[in-house]
Amino acid sequence: MSEPIKIDIWSDIACPWCYIGKRRFEGGSTLFAEAGDGRAVEVEYHSFELSPDTPVDFDGTEVDFLAGHKGIPAEQVHQMLDRVTGIASSVGLDYDFGSLQHTNTVKAHELLHFAKANGKQLELAERLFRAYFVEGGHVGRVEDLADLAAEVGLDRDAAVAALESGEYLAAVRDDQRTAAEFGINGVPFFVIDGRYGVSGAQESATFAQALEQVWTERAAAGESAAVGAGA
């Protein structure tokens, strides 16, 4: 019963709901863990690109991108971003869409796989989200990404080498293929214990309930196995 529940999260650094979902999930997993008895989760991030055709250096604002890419009137885009900013604020995130530098995120995903290989994926995911949505940082260029990697304790030169060589691009594509196989067409998407899918930035209580359900099912399965062994 002490084995953590595995959570596989498909997300994109450029997805505002993914950062909100991250915070809400963290709140839910904390509620779950507070129930005791060794309750814990193990999180792994997986790659999903919302707009893979985005240039590394997009010339324009987030409003320009959404209005052009989605065909949404600029006034409506402003209303959408104001709404998302308010929701982000409710979970302690200070989004700054005015400073956001829209970019291609494939290199950020490669860096997340590099970080995973070096035991720092969760720290890097948080750093990338904060850089992009709060600080107006650039998360598409190798040198900027390497700086962020160094901030969470990764070797900067090794990060540059990995990004320039495309060492982890195949891992990014593998994640994307798995997402397609699972029928994931939007993010964030959470796969709990390899069995249950939760789509979207649900409330913390929803995540806590899902985790508790899996924990209860595990306990019941363990008791059944013990009874069978005793028989």
Secondary structure, DSSP 8 states (H G I E B T S, - for coil): --S-EEEEEEE-TT-HHHHHHHHHHHHHHHHHHTT-TT--EEEEEEE--S-TT--SS--S-HHHHHHHHH---HHHHHHHHHHHHHHHHHTT----TTT------HHHHHHHHHHHHTT-HHHHHHHHHHHHHTS----SSHHHHHHHHHHTT--HHHHHHHHHHTTTHHHHHHHHHHHHHHT--SS-EEEETTTEEEESS--HHHHHHHHHHHHHHHHHHHHHHHHHHH-
